[in-house]
Amino acid sequence: MTGVGVIIIVLQIATILGAEPVSGGPLVQIAAWPEAIANGSPHDLIAGSAALAICIFWPCRIRRFLPSALAALVIGTCIAFFGLTEARTIGVIPSGLPVFYAPQVGFGSIGYFLQPVLILALLGSVDSLLTSLIADSKTRTRHNPDRELVGQGLDNLAAGILGALPGSGATMGTVTNIPAGGHSPPAGDSSGVRFYNAPHLPCDRVC
């Protein structure tokens, strides 16, 4: 998880500097840093730095009522919207229900898809089971690994039909959700996750 965190930080450096996004892995991102520093946007840098500072220095006594990440999102958005009008935004958020999508997979292309499918399934399963174990240690519960993986598989099948991306357990989201007071399925639903285990368990079953 530390390695994942480092990769995420590396991928976000150019963005927080206000440079145009660059596609590619960590090495490509690092190579783009000099150009990002030279052609960055001060408005983006100020808004991003303010949100990052809130996440780090938010008072502990307030965290149980208002998590630092949520405060950074709200305050950072207000700063960018009312003060730093040149800061870039995410863009138009899609609205409405998704439409059904029929994947076009022929017999000749099965070999091409087989390797990435197996890799995604393996990584997703490991991530979900790791998330469940960490959640068990925090909530003193015991998850059902069979239901966890079957639920994740059904969810990802539905995601493919709707043209969405596959998902898996979210360790960071779960570790944030539980201390913030999320102990019910609606707490996970409001975070964009779904539950596939017993309804009385805390929000530690994410797919």
Z-matrix of the N, CA and C atoms (Angstrom, degrees):
N
C 1 1.457
C 2 1.532 1 111.60
N 3 1.321 2 116.65 1 -31.73
C 4 1.462 3 119.38 2 176.02
C 5 1.526 4 110.34 3 -64.07
N 6 1.333 5 116.12 4 -41.10
C 7 1.461 6 119.59 5 177.15
C 8 1.512 7 111.94 6 -62.47
N 9 1.334 8 116.79 7 -40.55
C 10 1.465 9 120.21 8 177.21
C 11 1.521 10 110.26 9 -61.90
N 12 1.338 11 116.01 10 -42.07
C 13 1.455 12 119.69 11 179.15
C 14 1.518 13 112.20 12 -61.91
N 15 1.323 14 116.68 13 -42.12
C 16 1.468 15 120.16 14 179.54
C 17 1.530 16 110.33 15 -63.75
N 18 1.330 17 117.04 16 -41.93
C 19 1.463 18 120.30 17 179.21
C 20 1.525 19 110.79 18 -62.97
N 21 1.333 20 116.69 19 -41.67
C 22 1.465 21 120.03 20 179.27
C 23 1.525 22 110.45 21 -62.33
N 24 1.336 23 117.15 22 -42.09
C 25 1.468 24 120.39 23 178.60
C 26 1.523 25 110.69 24 -61.73
N 27 1.328 26 116.22 25 -45.10
C 28 1.462 27 120.22 26 -179.73
C 29 1.528 28 110.76 27 -60.88
N 30 1.326 29 116.71 28 -40.04
C 31 1.465 30 120.49 29 -177.86
C 32 1.526 31 112.53 30 -70.26
N 33 1.346 32 117.02 31 -20.67
C 34 1.459 33 119.76 32 -175.27
C 35 1.521 34 113.89 33 -99.38
N 36 1.338 35 117.70 34 -5.85
C 37 1.461 36 119.95 35 -177.14
C 38 1.527 37 111.38 36 -60.62
N 39 1.330 38 117.26 37 -49.49
C 40 1.464 39 120.32 38 -179.33
C 41 1.523 40 111.48 39 -62.20
N 42 1.319 41 116.71 40 -35.94
C 43 1.462 42 120.36 41 -179.48
C 44 1.511 43 111.43 42 -67.25
N 45 1.333 44 117.49 43 -44.97
C 46 1.464 45 119.84 44 -177.97
C 47 1.524 46 111.07 45 -69.36
N 48 1.327 47 117.23 46 -23.17
C 49 1.457 48 120.28 47 175.72
C 50 1.523 49 111.93 48 -77.89
N 51 1.310 50 117.08 49 -12.64
C 52 1.452 51 120.94 50 178.39
C 53 1.508 52 114.52 51 91.56
N 54 1.313 53 117.72 52 13.42
C 55 1.461 54 120.41 53 179.57
C 56 1.522 55 110.18 54 -85.30
N 57 1.307 56 115.47 55 164.97
C 58 1.455 57 120.79 56 177.71
C 59 1.533 58 109.60 57 -67.16
N 60 1.325 59 117.93 58 139.75
C 61 1.463 60 120.20 59 -179.94
C 62 1.519 61 112.35 60 -59.28
N 63 1.328 62 115.51 61 143.22
C 64 1.454 63 122.17 62 179.00
C 65 1.517 64 107.98 63 -119.18
N 66 1.317 65 117.11 64 127.90
C 67 1.457 66 120.26 65 178.49
C 68 1.521 67 109.77 66 -81.85
N 69 1.329 68 115.52 67 141.83
C 70 1.456 69 119.62 68 179.80
C 71 1.516 70 111.10 69 137.96
N 72 1.328 71 115.51 70 173.86
C 73 1.447 72 122.04 71 -178.02
C 74 1.512 73 113.11 72 -80.31
N 75 1.343 74 116.35 73 -172.07
C 76 1.469 75 120.86 74 -176.96
C 77 1.522 76 113.86 75 -57.38
N 78 1.338 77 118.54 76 -40.75
C 79 1.466 78 120.19 77 -178.60
C 80 1.523 79 111.24 78 -65.43
N 81 1.333 80 116.67 79 -38.39
C 82 1.461 81 120.32 80 177.05
C 83 1.526 82 110.33 81 -65.54
N 84 1.327 83 116.06 82 -39.12
C 85 1.459 84 119.93 83 179.60
C 86 1.530 85 111.24 84 -65.35
N 87 1.326 86 116.85 85 -42.53
C 88 1.462 87 120.27 86 -179.85
C 89 1.527 88 110.52 87 -63.93
N 90 1.328 89 116.46 88 -38.55
C 91 1.461 90 120.06 89 178.75
C 92 1.526 91 111.76 90 -65.13
N 93 1.327 92 117.54 91 -23.77
C 94 1.468 93 121.25 92 -178.65
C 95 1.521 94 112.71 93 -89.66
N 96 1.328 95 118.56 94 -4.35
C 97 1.460 96 120.70 95 -177.97
C 98 1.527 97 113.97 96 -60.38
N 99 1.334 98 120.13 97 -45.57
C 100 1.475 99 118.38 98 -179.92
C 101 1.524 100 113.33 99 -56.55
N 102 1.324 101 116.77 100 -43.09
C 103 1.460 102 119.54 101 177.83
C 104 1.518 103 111.55 102 -66.97
N 105 1.343 104 116.28 103 -35.41
C 106 1.460 105 119.78 104 178.48
C 107 1.525 106 110.88 105 -65.41
N 108 1.323 107 117.10 106 -38.74
C 109 1.465 108 120.41 107 178.73
C 110 1.524 109 110.57 108 -67.18
N 111 1.330 110 116.57 109 -39.10
C 112 1.464 111 120.19 110 -177.08
C 113 1.525 112 112.28 111 -74.35
N 114 1.332 113 117.58 112 -33.45
C 115 1.467 114 121.03 113 -174.58
C 116 1.521 115 112.76 114 -116.78
N 117 1.317 116 117.33 115 25.37
C 118 1.457 117 120.62 116 -177.96
C 119 1.523 118 112.36 117 -75.70
N 120 1.328 119 114.70 118 174.54
C 121 1.457 120 122.21 119 179.89
C 122 1.528 121 109.24 120 -112.89
N 123 1.341 122 118.83 121 120.86
C 124 1.474 123 120.21 122 178.80
C 125 1.521 124 112.68 123 -59.95
N 126 1.320 125 117.95 124 -35.09
C 127 1.461 126 120.79 125 -179.52
C 128 1.526 127 110.63 126 -63.73
N 129 1.325 128 116.63 127 -44.76
C 130 1.467 129 119.60 128 177.75
C 131 1.523 130 110.82 129 -63.20
N 132 1.319 131 116.91 130 -41.50
C 133 1.463 132 121.13 131 -178.45
C 134 1.519 133 111.24 132 -64.47
N 135 1.316 134 118.11 133 -42.42
C 136 1.466 135 121.34 134 -179.97
C 137 1.517 136 110.61 135 -66.20
N 138 1.339 137 117.01 136 -45.87
C 139 1.465 138 120.09 137 -179.55
C 140 1.526 139 111.08 138 -63.85
N 141 1.326 140 117.37 139 -44.05
C 142 1.455 141 120.26 140 179.32
C 143 1.521 142 112.61 141 -67.07
N 144 1.330 143 117.03 142 -40.47
C 145 1.460 144 120.37 143 179.65
C 146 1.523 145 111.31 144 -66.41
N 147 1.340 146 116.69 145 -37.17
C 148 1.466 147 119.95 146 177.59
C 149 1.523 148 110.87 147 -64.05
N 150 1.331 149 116.83 148 -43.65
C 151 1.469 150 120.08 149 178.62
C 152 1.518 151 110.99 150 -64.32
N 153 1.344 152 116.65 151 -40.44
C 154 1.461 153 120.20 152 179.02
C 155 1.526 154 111.17 153 -65.59
N 156 1.335 155 117.55 154 -40.62
C 157 1.460 156 120.88 155 178.86
C 158 1.519 157 111.32 156 -64.18
N 159 1.330 158 117.02 157 -37.99
C 160 1.467 159 120.18 158 177.75
C 161 1.523 160 110.50 159 -63.44
N 162 1.329 161 117.21 160 -42.10
C 163 1.467 162 120.44 161 179.05
C 164 1.527 163 111.40 162 -61.18
N 165 1.332 164 116.87 163 -35.98
C 166 1.463 165 120.20 164 -174.78
C 167 1.526 166 112.03 165 -83.98
N 168 1.316 167 116.83 166 -42.80
C 169 1.466 168 120.72 167 -170.38
C 170 1.526 169 113.72 168 -105.08
N 171 1.311 170 118.62 169 9.53
C 172 1.468 171 120.84 170 178.75
C 173 1.522 172 109.46 171 -61.55
N 174 1.343 173 119.01 172 131.41
C 175 1.483 174 121.30 173 -175.79
C 176 1.525 175 112.40 174 -58.40
N 177 1.321 176 114.76 175 136.62
C 178 1.471 177 119.62 176 -177.59
C 179 1.516 178 111.88 177 -63.61
N 180 1.336 179 117.72 178 -34.06
C 181 1.465 180 119.45 179 -177.19
C 182 1.523 181 113.13 180 -68.87
N 183 1.334 182 116.10 181 -16.28
C 184 1.461 183 119.68 182 179.37
C 185 1.525 184 111.22 183 -97.58
N 186 1.331 185 117.33 184 -17.25
C 187 1.464 186 120.87 185 -174.16
C 188 1.522 187 112.70 186 -60.36
N 189 1.317 188 117.58 187 -33.82
C 190 1.468 189 119.43 188 -177.50
C 191 1.524 190 111.82 189 -70.18
N 192 1.321 191 117.49 190 -23.76
C 193 1.455 192 121.26 191 178.50
C 194 1.530 193 111.92 192 -98.21
N 195 1.329 194 115.94 193 -35.28
C 196 1.464 195 120.92 194 -179.76
C 197 1.524 196 108.10 195 -139.27
N 198 1.334 197 118.36 196 101.16
C 199 1.472 198 120.89 197 -179.09
C 200 1.522 199 111.87 198 -57.34
N 201 1.318 200 115.52 199 147.33
C 202 1.461 201 120.43 200 -176.87
C 203 1.520 202 112.42 201 -62.44
N 204 1.340 203 117.34 202 -36.68
C 205 1.464 204 119.89 203 179.89
C 206 1.525 205 111.51 204 -63.70
N 207 1.340 206 116.71 205 -40.79
C 208 1.468 207 120.13 206 178.45
C 209 1.525 208 110.67 207 -67.65
N 210 1.332 209 116.22 208 -40.61
C 211 1.466 210 119.58 209 177.75
C 212 1.525 211 110.93 210 -63.14
N 213 1.336 212 116.77 211 -41.51
C 214 1.464 213 120.12 212 178.87
C 215 1.517 214 110.99 213 -63.62
N 216 1.327 215 116.90 214 -38.28
C 217 1.463 216 120.41 215 179.62
C 218 1.521 217 110.74 216 -64.51
N 219 1.333 218 116.59 217 -46.65
C 220 1.468 219 120.42 218 -176.58
C 221 1.526 220 110.68 219 -69.96
N 222 1.337 221 116.41 220 -50.16
C 223 1.464 222 120.02 221 -177.00
C 224 1.537 223 110.60 222 -67.34
N 225 1.328 224 116.72 223 -42.86
C 226 1.456 225 119.24 224 178.70
C 227 1.515 226 112.28 225 -61.95
N 228 1.333 227 116.88 226 -38.27
C 229 1.463 228 120.33 227 177.45
C 230 1.521 229 110.98 228 -64.74
N 231 1.336 230 116.27 229 -42.24
C 232 1.470 231 119.84 230 178.99
C 233 1.526 232 111.08 231 -64.12
N 234 1.336 233 116.54 232 -40.56
C 235 1.464 234 119.91 233 179.03
C 236 1.528 235 110.37 234 -62.37
N 237 1.326 236 116.29 235 -44.91
C 238 1.465 237 119.67 236 -178.73
C 239 1.519 238 112.03 237 -70.28
N 240 1.331 239 117.29 238 -33.21
C 241 1.465 240 120.14 239 -174.48
C 242 1.528 241 111.88 240 -80.52
N 243 1.339 242 116.56 241 -39.63
C 244 1.458 243 119.41 242 -174.37
C 245 1.530 244 113.33 243 -99.71
N 246 1.335 245 118.23 244 -25.77
C 247 1.454 246 119.10 245 -175.67
C 248 1.509 247 114.13 246 -111.73
N 249 1.313 248 116.85 247 -44.38
C 250 1.460 249 121.41 248 -176.02
C 251 1.522 250 108.71 249 -108.14
N 252 1.307 251 114.73 250 78.71
C 253 1.470 252 119.38 251 -171.93
C 254 1.522 253 112.82 252 -70.24
N 255 1.328 254 118.34 253 -15.79
C 256 1.462 255 120.31 254 179.86
C 257 1.527 256 112.44 255 -89.51
N 258 1.320 257 117.39 256 -2.84
C 259 1.462 258 120.15 257 177.85
C 260 1.522 259 109.92 258 -68.03
N 261 1.312 260 116.50 259 137.38
C 262 1.458 261 120.73 260 -177.89
C 263 1.525 262 110.87 261 -74.44
N 264 1.292 263 115.32 262 148.63
C 265 1.459 264 121.50 263 176.89
C 266 1.525 265 109.52 264 -113.26
N 267 1.311 266 115.71 265 172.30
C 268 1.464 267 120.82 266 -178.24
C 269 1.511 268 110.68 267 -65.10
N 270 1.304 269 116.57 268 -36.30
C 271 1.456 270 120.01 269 -177.58
C 272 1.512 271 111.27 270 116.25
N 273 1.292 272 116.09 271 -165.22
C 274 1.460 273 121.28 272 -177.61
C 275 1.528 274 109.32 273 -73.65
N 276 1.323 275 116.00 274 125.94
C 277 1.457 276 121.35 275 177.92
C 278 1.530 277 108.88 276 -87.94
N 279 1.327 278 118.76 277 126.60
C 280 1.465 279 120.18 278 -179.11
C 281 1.518 280 111.69 279 -58.83
N 282 1.295 281 116.58 280 143.22
C 283 1.457 282 122.78 281 178.52
C 284 1.516 283 109.51 282 -123.84
N 285 1.322 284 114.96 283 160.60
C 286 1.450 285 119.78 284 179.61
C 287 1.517 286 112.42 285 90.86
N 288 1.293 287 115.73 286 175.08
C 289 1.458 288 121.84 287 -178.80
C 290 1.526 289 110.50 288 -82.00
N 291 1.338 290 117.58 289 147.55
C 292 1.465 291 119.20 290 178.09
C 293 1.518 292 111.52 291 -69.48
N 294 1.311 293 115.54 292 156.00
C 295 1.464 294 121.27 293 178.32
C 296 1.520 295 108.89 294 -101.52
N 297 1.313 296 115.72 295 153.25
C 298 1.457 297 120.39 296 -179.92
C 299 1.520 298 110.31 297 -71.21
N 300 1.320 299 114.44 298 143.37
C 301 1.459 300 121.00 299 -176.38
C 302 1.522 301 107.79 300 -131.96
N 303 1.300 302 116.41 301 126.49
C 304 1.463 303 121.20 302 -179.89
C 305 1.525 304 109.18 303 -95.74
N 306 1.329 305 118.67 304 107.62
C 307 1.479 306 119.80 305 179.39
C 308 1.520 307 111.20 306 -60.92
N 309 1.321 308 115.88 307 136.96
C 310 1.458 309 122.09 308 179.87
C 311 1.534 310 108.58 309 -96.15
N 312 1.310 311 115.87 310 93.37
C 313 1.461 312 121.67 311 -178.28
C 314 1.524 313 108.12 312 -123.48
N 315 1.322 314 116.37 313 116.32
C 316 1.449 315 121.23 314 177.48
C 317 1.521 316 111.15 315 -99.24
N 318 1.320 317 116.43 316 166.52
C 319 1.456 318 120.02 317 -179.65
C 320 1.526 319 112.20 318 -62.68
N 321 1.327 320 117.19 319 -30.45
C 322 1.447 321 119.96 320 -179.65
C 323 1.515 322 113.96 321 -72.14
N 324 1.335 323 116.88 322 -20.31
C 325 1.462 324 120.30 323 -177.57
C 326 1.523 325 112.95 324 -100.60
N 327 1.330 326 117.63 325 2.23
C 328 1.467 327 119.81 326 -178.41
C 329 1.528 328 110.40 327 -62.79
N 330 1.319 329 117.29 328 -41.22
C 331 1.455 330 119.76 329 179.01
C 332 1.513 331 112.91 330 -62.62
N 333 1.321 332 116.69 331 -31.61
C 334 1.461 333 121.01 332 179.22
C 335 1.524 334 110.75 333 -69.89
N 336 1.346 335 117.34 334 -35.52
C 337 1.453 336 120.95 335 -177.04
C 338 1.530 337 112.73 336 -87.44
N 339 1.321 338 117.70 337 -17.01
C 340 1.456 339 120.04 338 -171.02
C 341 1.533 340 111.95 339 -61.85
N 342 1.319 341 117.85 340 -47.43
C 343 1.459 342 120.42 341 -176.99
C 344 1.532 343 112.31 342 -63.23
N 345 1.339 344 119.81 343 -52.53
C 346 1.476 345 117.52 344 179.02
C 347 1.516 346 113.43 345 -62.81
N 348 1.337 347 117.44 346 -32.01
C 349 1.468 348 119.67 347 178.15
C 350 1.521 349 110.73 348 -63.70
N 351 1.323 350 116.62 349 -45.61
C 352 1.463 351 119.95 350 179.31
C 353 1.527 352 111.37 351 -65.18
N 354 1.317 353 116.89 352 -39.56
C 355 1.465 354 119.89 353 179.31
C 356 1.526 355 110.85 354 -64.07
N 357 1.343 356 116.64 355 -46.50
C 358 1.454 357 119.89 356 179.38
C 359 1.523 358 111.86 357 -63.25
N 360 1.329 359 116.86 358 -40.44
C 361 1.461 360 120.24 359 179.64
C 362 1.526 361 111.10 360 -64.46
N 363 1.329 362 116.70 361 -42.43
C 364 1.458 363 120.27 362 -179.37
C 365 1.523 364 111.24 363 -67.12
N 366 1.332 365 116.94 364 -48.58
C 367 1.463 366 119.81 365 -179.64
C 368 1.521 367 111.70 366 -64.39
N 369 1.334 368 116.17 367 -40.80
C 370 1.457 369 119.12 368 178.30
C 371 1.513 370 112.77 369 -64.07
N 372 1.329 371 117.37 370 -39.45
C 373 1.456 372 120.63 371 179.23
C 374 1.530 373 111.22 372 -66.22
N 375 1.323 374 116.04 373 -44.82
C 376 1.463 375 119.59 374 179.17
C 377 1.522 376 110.66 375 -62.65
N 378 1.320 377 116.84 376 -42.96
C 379 1.463 378 120.70 377 -179.21
C 380 1.518 379 111.41 378 -63.96
N 381 1.330 380 117.43 379 -42.37
C 382 1.462 381 120.45 380 -179.50
C 383 1.528 382 111.68 381 -67.59
N 384 1.326 383 117.16 382 -41.95
C 385 1.461 384 119.59 383 179.27
C 386 1.523 385 110.97 384 -67.92
N 387 1.323 386 117.28 385 -36.94
C 388 1.459 387 120.00 386 175.53
C 389 1.521 388 110.61 387 -63.49
N 390 1.323 389 116.76 388 -43.17
C 391 1.460 390 120.68 389 177.82
C 392 1.525 391 110.90 390 -60.16
N 393 1.323 392 116.87 391 -41.97
C 394 1.458 393 120.67 392 -179.47
C 395 1.526 394 111.55 393 -65.28
N 396 1.326 395 117.33 394 -40.88
C 397 1.460 396 120.50 395 178.76
C 398 1.523 397 111.37 396 -64.01
N 399 1.324 398 116.49 397 -42.71
C 400 1.462 399 119.79 398 178.75
C 401 1.527 400 110.37 399 -65.02
N 402 1.334 401 116.57 400 -41.14
C 403 1.460 402 120.04 401 178.44
C 404 1.522 403 110.92 402 -65.55
N 405 1.332 404 117.85 403 -38.00
C 406 1.466 405 120.59 404 176.71
C 407 1.523 406 111.69 405 -59.40
N 408 1.329 407 116.42 406 -40.28
C 409 1.457 408 119.79 407 -179.09
C 410 1.522 409 111.91 408 -68.41
N 411 1.336 410 117.18 409 -25.79
C 412 1.458 411 120.62 410 -179.05
C 413 1.516 412 112.97 411 -89.64
N 414 1.329 413 117.31 412 -25.89
C 415 1.464 414 120.55 413 -174.92
C 416 1.523 415 113.37 414 -112.68
N 417 1.331 416 117.27 415 -1.23
C 418 1.469 417 121.61 416 -179.10
C 419 1.528 418 111.18 417 58.26
N 420 1.322 419 116.35 418 40.87
C 421 1.459 420 121.45 419 176.58
C 422 1.516 421 108.71 420 -120.47
N 423 1.328 422 115.67 421 178.93
C 424 1.460 423 120.72 422 179.26
C 425 1.523 424 108.01 423 -135.45
N 426 1.312 425 116.36 424 123.04
C 427 1.453 426 119.65 425 -176.34
C 428 1.525 427 110.83 426 -86.13
N 429 1.324 428 115.02 427 165.20
C 430 1.456 429 122.69 428 176.43
C 431 1.525 430 107.55 429 -104.87
N 432 1.344 431 118.98 430 103.89
C 433 1.466 432 119.77 431 -174.49
C 434 1.526 433 113.12 432 -63.62
N 435 1.334 434 117.78 433 -32.43
C 436 1.462 435 119.37 434 179.49
C 437 1.527 436 110.88 435 -64.36
N 438 1.311 437 116.42 436 -47.17
C 439 1.464 438 120.03 437 179.97
C 440 1.525 439 110.41 438 -66.45
N 441 1.314 440 115.60 439 -33.96
C 442 1.469 441 119.84 440 178.89
C 443 1.532 442 110.94 441 -60.86
N 444 1.326 443 116.67 442 -49.66
C 445 1.460 444 120.75 443 -175.21
C 446 1.524 445 111.72 444 -74.94
N 447 1.332 446 116.94 445 -37.50
C 448 1.467 447 119.02 446 177.03
C 449 1.526 448 110.17 447 -64.10
N 450 1.338 449 116.06 448 -42.92
C 451 1.461 450 119.75 449 178.14
C 452 1.509 451 112.13 450 -62.06
N 453 1.312 452 115.95 451 -41.45
C 454 1.465 453 119.56 452 178.58
C 455 1.522 454 111.19 453 -65.54
N 456 1.339 455 117.10 454 -40.02
C 457 1.455 456 119.75 455 178.85
C 458 1.517 457 112.52 456 -63.52
N 459 1.342 458 116.62 457 -44.07
C 460 1.469 459 120.00 458 178.18
C 461 1.524 460 111.05 459 -64.04
N 462 1.330 461 115.40 460 -39.24
C 463 1.464 462 119.41 461 179.43
C 464 1.521 463 111.08 462 -63.21
N 465 1.326 464 117.02 463 -42.05
C 466 1.463 465 120.05 464 -178.57
C 467 1.529 466 111.67 465 -72.50
N 468 1.315 467 117.53 466 -30.48
C 469 1.463 468 119.42 467 173.26
C 470 1.523 469 110.83 468 -64.04
N 471 1.331 470 115.32 469 -42.90
C 472 1.459 471 119.12 470 177.81
C 473 1.528 472 110.79 471 -65.96
N 474 1.331 473 116.70 472 -35.99
C 475 1.465 474 119.90 473 178.81
C 476 1.519 475 110.73 474 -62.63
N 477 1.329 476 117.14 475 -39.52
C 478 1.462 477 119.75 476 178.64
C 479 1.509 478 112.05 477 -64.55
N 480 1.333 479 117.12 478 -38.11
C 481 1.458 480 120.30 479 179.51
C 482 1.515 481 111.24 480 -67.21
N 483 1.347 482 116.26 481 -31.47
C 484 1.462 483 120.62 482 -179.61
C 485 1.526 484 112.22 483 -91.55
N 486 1.335 485 117.27 484 5.98
C 487 1.455 486 119.71 485 179.22
C 488 1.509 487 114.04 486 73.39
N 489 1.342 488 117.75 487 23.06
C 490 1.463 489 121.78 488 -178.61
C 491 1.529 490 110.06 489 -99.59
N 492 1.320 491 115.91 490 176.12
C 493 1.453 492 122.13 491 179.76
C 494 1.522 493 110.66 492 -91.09
N 495 1.325 494 118.32 493 153.11
C 496 1.472 495 120.20 494 177.55
C 497 1.521 496 110.90 495 -69.37
N 498 1.316 497 115.56 496 154.20
C 499 1.460 498 121.02 497 -178.96
C 500 1.510 499 111.15 498 -132.17
N 501 1.313 500 115.44 499 170.04
C 502 1.466 501 121.55 500 178.98
C 503 1.512 502 108.58 501 -154.61
N 504 1.311 503 116.44 502 -171.15
C 505 1.449 504 120.91 503 178.72
C 506 1.512 505 111.61 504 -61.68
N 507 1.318 506 116.10 505 143.81
C 508 1.469 507 121.78 506 -179.73
C 509 1.520 508 108.37 507 -116.16
N 510 1.325 509 115.86 508 94.88
C 511 1.462 510 120.07 509 -176.26
C 512 1.519 511 111.49 510 -62.20
N 513 1.327 512 117.29 511 -47.98
C 514 1.460 513 119.98 512 -177.28
C 515 1.522 514 111.46 513 -63.72
N 516 1.333 515 116.73 514 -41.32
C 517 1.454 516 119.51 515 178.14
C 518 1.519 517 112.40 516 -65.29
N 519 1.331 518 117.17 517 -38.83
C 520 1.458 519 121.00 518 179.44
C 521 1.516 520 111.00 519 -68.28
N 522 1.327 521 117.38 520 -44.33
C 523 1.462 522 121.17 521 179.95
C 524 1.530 523 110.72 522 -64.10
N 525 1.326 524 117.50 523 -29.01
C 526 1.461 525 120.90 524 176.66
C 527 1.519 526 111.24 525 -79.50
N 528 1.322 527 116.57 526 -37.44
C 529 1.454 528 121.42 527 -174.11
C 530 1.528 529 112.26 528 -69.49
N 531 1.319 530 117.28 529 -41.47
C 532 1.467 531 120.21 530 -175.56
C 533 1.522 532 112.25 531 -65.78
N 534 1.356 533 120.76 532 -52.01
C 535 1.469 534 119.35 533 177.57
C 536 1.523 535 113.56 534 -63.29
N 537 1.338 536 117.10 535 -23.56
C 538 1.457 537 120.10 536 178.99
C 539 1.520 538 112.13 537 -76.70
N 540 1.333 539 117.82 538 -3.16
C 541 1.463 540 121.46 539 176.79
C 542 1.508 541 114.54 540 103.90
N 543 1.329 542 117.66 541 7.15
C 544 1.457 543 119.69 542 179.84
C 545 1.515 544 111.44 543 -79.87
N 546 1.329 545 117.35 544 109.18
C 547 1.469 546 121.83 545 -178.46
C 548 1.518 547 111.28 546 -134.50
N 549 1.317 548 117.45 547 34.09
C 550 1.461 549 120.45 548 -179.99
C 551 1.527 550 108.50 549 -152.32
N 552 1.326 551 117.12 550 160.02
C 553 1.466 552 119.16 551 176.87
C 554 1.523 553 114.28 552 -56.09
N 555 1.353 554 120.23 553 -39.41
C 556 1.475 555 117.77 554 177.53
C 557 1.528 556 113.25 555 -59.58
N 558 1.326 557 117.85 556 -29.56
C 559 1.463 558 119.71 557 177.70
C 560 1.523 559 110.65 558 -63.94
N 561 1.323 560 116.27 559 -38.16
C 562 1.451 561 119.22 560 176.43
C 563 1.510 562 112.36 561 -73.86
N 564 1.344 563 117.12 562 -37.73
C 565 1.462 564 120.34 563 178.71
C 566 1.519 565 111.06 564 -62.05
N 567 1.330 566 116.71 565 -38.11
C 568 1.462 567 119.50 566 179.96
C 569 1.519 568 111.89 567 -70.10
N 570 1.331 569 116.99 568 -17.06
C 571 1.469 570 120.83 569 177.02
C 572 1.518 571 111.64 570 -94.52
N 573 1.318 572 117.30 571 5.01
C 574 1.457 573 120.18 572 179.24
C 575 1.509 574 112.80 573 83.41
N 576 1.343 575 117.46 574 24.30
C 577 1.454 576 120.83 575 -179.96
C 578 1.521 577 108.73 576 -124.01
N 579 1.333 578 116.27 577 167.06
C 580 1.452 579 121.29 578 -179.92
C 581 1.525 580 109.64 579 -130.93
N 582 1.322 581 114.95 580 157.94
C 583 1.448 582 120.45 581 -175.43
C 584 1.525 583 109.75 582 -116.74
N 585 1.344 584 115.40 583 144.67
C 586 1.458 585 120.10 584 -177.50
C 587 1.517 586 111.55 585 -132.20
N 588 1.323 587 117.80 586 19.97
C 589 1.449 588 121.28 587 178.36
C 590 1.514 589 109.55 588 -122.32
N 591 1.324 590 115.04 589 -168.46
C 592 1.456 591 120.39 590 -175.98
C 593 1.527 592 110.78 591 -57.00
N 594 1.335 593 118.01 592 138.27
C 595 1.462 594 120.12 593 -174.89
C 596 1.519 595 113.33 594 -68.21
N 597 1.353 596 119.16 595 -17.49
C 598 1.458 597 119.42 596 -177.91
C 599 1.518 598 112.94 597 -83.65
N 600 1.335 599 116.39 598 -7.60
C 601 1.459 600 118.95 599 -178.96
C 602 1.518 601 110.33 600 -80.10
N 603 1.350 602 117.23 601 156.08
C 604 1.472 603 120.14 602 178.53
C 605 1.518 604 111.74 603 -66.27
N 606 1.340 605 114.12 604 178.24
C 607 1.465 606 119.34 605 -173.91
C 608 1.518 607 110.60 606 -80.06
N 609 1.324 608 116.19 607 65.74
C 610 1.450 609 119.58 608 -177.06
C 611 1.522 610 111.51 609 -119.90
N 612 1.300 611 117.77 610 8.62
C 613 1.454 612 120.23 611 -177.90
C 614 1.518 613 108.30 612 -112.46
N 615 1.289 614 117.29 613 87.97
C 616 1.453 615 119.82 614 -172.40
C 617 1.517 616 109.97 615 -112.52
N 618 1.313 617 116.11 616 137.96
C 619 1.466 618 122.79 617 177.40
C 620 1.516 619 108.15 618 -138.38
